[in-house]
Amino acid sequence: MAKQKEKLRVLGFGDNVVDKYEHRHKMYPGGNCVNFAVFAKAHQVGCAAYMGYFGSDEAGTYVEEVLKGLGVELSFGKHLEGENGYARVTVEEGDRIFLESNHGGIRGKVPYELGEEELSYIKTFDLVHSGNYSFMEKQLAQVQELSVPVSFDFSDDSSREYYQQVAPLVTYGFCSREGTEEEVEAHLRWVKSLGPKLVMASRGEKGCILYDGNRMYRQASVPLKEVVDTMGAGDSLITSFLIRYLDGLGCGREEESAIIKALDYAAGFAAKTCGVEGSFGYGKAYK
C-alpha cells in the first residue's frame, strides 16, 4: 500500500490586529498572518498555527479567543502588557478603506525573540508566512537557516530598499500592484531577480500575475454580483494559492500544472471572501 501523503503544516508568523469598522461600530479579528492561519485552517491542513504577540487589552483577548475557537494552533502565541494592534476602517461601495492604525500597538515596540525552543518549533512546519507589517524582518534570516520555505506579503508602500533587504530571504513573494501589465511584469521580474522562487502581484478586479522566472501566468478574477467587503481578499488569494500549489507538488503534479490549477482555485476562493464582513467574519461591538 502506498504511503499516504502527510498534510501540510503551515505557520503565520507576525501580525494580529482588530479592524475597527467605524460605520458598523464593530471590530473584526485580522492581520495578514492571522488571516493566513485562519484561511489555511479552512483548507483542512495538518496544522495551521499563529506565532506572535497578543496585547493585554480587549482587542488582543478577542483575537486570541476567536483563533482558539477556530482551532488555530497557538503554542507560541505570547502575551505582552499593552495595546493590541488595530486599524480604523470604513467601507465604501464594498471596498475597504484604512483610516489610521496604531502601528501594531505594543507588538510594534517589542521584537519577537527566536530562541532554541521557538526555532525548533518553526522547523516542524512546511511553510512560514509573514508580511510587511509583522515587524519580523530581522527574524527571517533565522528562519531561512532552518531551510523552511518562507512566503512574504509586501505592501503597497514597500520601498525598493525594503524589497532588496527582505526578498533574498523569501521563497514566495507577494504584493498588490497597480499600473499597466508591462509595469507589473517589470516589477515581478525585478523582485524575482532578488531571489524568490515565485513572485505574484494581485491586481484586484484585474486578477493577478505570477512569474516563475520563465513564464508570466495570468489569472482573471471571478466576477461578483455583490461585494460586501474586500478586506482579507488578498490574504485569502495568497493562502489558497500556496496551499493548493504545495498540495499539487506533494501529489507529484508538474510545476506548471500546479501553478495553473492553484491560481484558478485561489481566484474562486478569494471571490468568496468578498462576501464576508471583515477578513473572515466574527465581528464584535466595541466601545
Summary of the structure (lengths in Angstrom):
residues: 287
radius of gyration: 17.9
end to end distance: 58.3
largest distance: 58.3
contacts: 981
relative contact order: 0.16
helix: 37%
strand: 25%
